[in-house]
Amino acid sequence: MSVYRSYRQLLGRSILLGLELLVAADIIRTVAVTPTFESVGVLAIIVLIRTFLSFSLELEITGRWPWQKEPSPAGSGASQRRESAVSET
């Protein structure tokens, strides 16, 4: 099962990298070729869609949103006390 999980994470990270490169390429193309209001608007929509896809992929890969902290290690006393306090209520 861990081989599948590592392959899935590697594939997801590769897709995220590809999305970031495509956003950078679109920005460069918009600025270099035709910086009109229409092209900038289309670029903004594309960036929003790709950002949503990146956040969704990050959530799928790690199980948390990009702005959330890493889960604390299982040996941490403070986190275990919080978890036990929550489970008791």
Order of alpha helices (4+ residues) and beta strands (2+ residues): alpha-alpha-alpha
